[in-house]
Amino acid sequence: MKFSKLLIISLTTFFLNFEVFAASGDAVVYKIIIKKVELCETGSTLANCLNPVTLFEGDSGFIDIASAEAGASAASLGTLAAATLGTTYTHIQTTMNRAATISGFVTNAANKFCKTGSGTAGNTSVNAVGAFHTSNTSNSAQTIFIGEAEANNLPEYMNGVTAAGVFGPDGDISGTTEYTMMAHRLALTAPITITLGKLPTVTMAFSTTGALGFGGSTTSHCTAGNAATGLYGAEPTISLSITN
């Protein structure tokens, strides 16, 4: 089942731009908490946000990006008051908690289902324990961490972030450091130049199809969450365009 939404948002308020990881199951609930949103100046890359200006910093509360109301929930986030008139911005950097509330299921090779439910929650070092079932009904939400546990081969536009706000290496959330947050950088389809009396409009479409990841392929992998098996938050599909 596909859950597509289209959001048109003036940059007087701001919403998350977000892709994460490859996945094999749909998420019908995908609640995240945004901690910080920044615009990055010309000269930025997917690996580096240059001279960032903060549009939002705090705790957004849970925003369900699988919900039709996601745009309204995010509408109070952010302000361009910190942006500099005449400055051009080419990237957006978003920092969010890795702990998310996700509901969904993954179908394994034997056409069996690994579902979210009452299993042990994921954390920074292990994936969540799923519930094995022969049907795909009645799956409840569960705390699942974004990013497969101990991954060290993520794209350069992602960093693990500690509770103190310290960034880890590009594309690596492995090791003993507790990366409780994730930073993600996205290149805008066209640069934004802040001019007096004229603000761009962001048009975003997204889908949570395939946004629940599963490490493994068998029933035992579903019910044994560790660094190699179990459930983790995976990649919603994002498209973003900007018009003046």
N, C-alpha and C positions, 0 to 999 in steps of 0.2 A: 504494500500500500504506500502511495506517495503522498507526502504532506508538503505541498508547495505554498508559499506565501509570497506576496509582493508588497513591499513597503516603500513608500515615497516619503522622505523625511527631510525637512529643511535642516540645514546645519546649525540653526539656532538651538536645536536639540540634536542629540547624536545617538547612534546605535552601533552596536558591535558588528564588526566584520570579522568573520571567523571561519577557518577551515581547520580540521585536525587530521585524523588519520584514516587510512583505508579500513573498510569494514565489510561485514557480511550479513548484517541484520538491520531491520527497521526499528527506529525509536519512535514511539507514539507520545512519549513525554521526554523532554530533554531540558532540564532546568539547570541554569548556570548562574553564578554570581560574578559580576564584573567588578573589578577592583580599581582599574585605571584605564583611561582612553587618552591617547596622545596623537597629535599630528606631527609628522616628521618633515623637515625642510628639504628643499632641493639638494641633491647630493647624497640623500639617504639611499640605502639598498635594502634588500630583503634581510641582510645580515646585520644592518646597523641603522638605528633611528637617529638622525642627526638633528641636534638642537630641538628636542621635542618640546611641544607646548601641551600642557595638560588641559583636556576638555572636561574630564571627570576624574575624581579620585574619592574613594570611599567604599561603601558597600551598597551595591545596587539592589540587594535582596534577590530572591530567585526570579529569573526570567525564563519562561518556557519557550524556547525557540521553535518548538513543534506546535505551538498554539497560534491560532488566528489572532489572538490578542497580544502577541509578542510586541508589536510595534507600539501599542498603547502603553504597555508595561514599561517600555524603554524610553518613552517620550520625555520623561523628566530628567534624563541623563544628559549632562554635558552643556557647555556653553563655549562660545567662541570669544569670550571676553579676553582670554589670554593670547589669542592669535594676533599677529602683527599685521597691520594694514600694509599692503604691497608685497608681503612675503608669499612665496609660492611653496605649497606643500605637496609632496608626491607620494607619501606613504602614511599609513595609519598603524599604530602599535596599540594592541589591547592586552591588558593583563587581567586574568581571571583565575578564580580558584579552580584547582584541578578536581576537587570533589564536586560531582554533579549528581542530580537526582534523575535517573533514567528508567524508563519502562519500555520493554520490547522483548524480542526473542530472536534467536539465530537458529537456522536450520542446518544440521550437520549432514555429512555425506550419506548417512543412513536414513535421512528424512525424519529425524527426531529433533526435538526442540530443546534448546538451552534458553531458559527464560529468566528474566529478572524476577525477584521475589524476596523471600525472607532470608536468603543466604547471607554469609558473612560479607560485610562491605569491603570494597577495595581500599587500598591506601597507597602510599608512595612506593612501596616495594612489592606489593602483590596485587594481582587482579581480583575482582570480586568473584565470589562463589555463586554460580547460577543454580537454577532448579531444573532438573531434567524432567521432561514430560512428553507424552505422545501426541499432545494437541497444542495449539498455539493460543489458547484462550486463557483468560483470567490471569494475565501476568501483571503483577503490581510493581510499583516503583521501588528502586533500590539505590543506595549510595554507591556510585561507581566513579572511579577516577578517570579523568581525561588523559589519554595516552597509555599505551601498553606499558606495564611495569618494567622498569629497568631498560627501557628502549635507549639505544645509543646511535640510531641511524635515522633520526627524524630530519626533516628538511631544515635548511639553515635559517629559515624565517621563524623558528621556534626556539625558545629557551625555557628551561626550568627556572623558577624564581623561588627563593626561600621566603619564609614568613617575614624576614627582615628586609626584603626587597632586593636581595643580592641575585644577580643574573648568573646562571651557569653557562657552560659552553654551548655554542650553537648546536642544536639538534641532538643534545645528549641529556637525558634525565636519569641516567644510571648512577650507580655508586652509593655511598653512604650519606650524601647530602640529602636532606629532606626538602625536596622541591614540592612545596604545597600549592604553588601557583604556576601558571603557564603564561608566557608572553608570546604574542603572535604578531607578525608584521605582514601587512598586505599592501601591495602597490596599487595605487588608484589607477583606474583606466585612463584618466586624464588628470594633470595637475590641477590643484585648486589654488587660485590666487585670491587673497582676501582684499576686496575693494570696498570702499565706503558705499553703503546703501545697496549692495548687491551681494547676495549669498547664493552659492550653488545649491542645487537640489540633488540628493542622493537617492537613486532608485536601486533597491536591493531585492533579489528573489532568492529564496533558499528552500531546501528540502532536507528532511531528516531521514529520508530513505537511505539505508545502509549506514546509519550513524551509531550502531551498536557493534563494537568489535568483540571478537571471540578468539582467544588463543587456544588452539587445539582443534580436534575434529571428532572426538569420541565422547561418549556419555561420561566417562570418568574425568575427562578434561573439563567438562561443565561443572562438576561438583567438587573440583579440587583447585581452588584459586591459589596460584603462586605466580612467580615472575614469568612463567612460560605459558600457563593455561588460565582459563577463566574469562570473565567479561570485563571490557574496558570501554571508555568513551571513544568513539571514532568520528569519522568525518561527515558533517553535514555538507551538502552541496551549496555553494555560494556563487551568485553572480552579482556584480556591482557596476553601475554606470553613474556618471555625474554629468548633469547639464546645468547651464547657467540660465 
